[in-house]
């Protein structure tokens, strides 16, 4: 087994150990409890289920004892409109007589990712993944570039805070927070105003027609006056 996927867990030979995994959502903010995950024994028996919290943490309580125990973890269900993560991860626990437990992750540290299927075509904005090798809090700004001609930005900037934690066993997991709310960029079409010229004719009987002698009004459907005009000379 690869030493990079191994962690020493200082537990007794027969205890309940809390295994923490991560979940990332793309397309909407997590609120907690949307996704369900299952932990299975080596023979395929269901050991425990868990759901994510609002920060993306999935916590399983596992009964460990001296010797080798093998588990698999997978995502059971996702809400309608989300693409379920099909990955299955193996986890090996090896407990010795001294109460030390080694955890192996041959498929890599479990981390599930779900994407919300956009209801509007081409509406998903997805950045490439970042890699963090140390714990800490990392702040970023997500900003829209100047839009194409004819469009104006109504909301074009959001802050992103990534918190990277150590689970106590040498494994890092990251959670996302959006202080300004989940990023939703809005653009409005900047239309060029259209102008229409209305015209009519004026005729008099019994006297000459003088320019500017008569006034006229243009009214909308509600009866409000929107424009006025007077009779003028022909172009």
Secondary structure, DSSP 4 states (H G I P E B T S, - for coil): --GGGEEEEE--SEEEEEEEEEEEEESS---SSS-EEEEE-TTS-EEEEEEB-TTSEEEEEEEEESEEEEEEEEEEE--TTEEPP--EEEEEEEE-TTSEEEEE-TT-S-EEEEEEPPSSTT----PPPP---S-EEEEEEEEPPPPPTTEEEEE-EEEEEEEEEE-SSS-EEEEEE-TT-S---EEEE-PPP-----------SSSPPPTT--EEEEE-TTS-EEEEEE-----
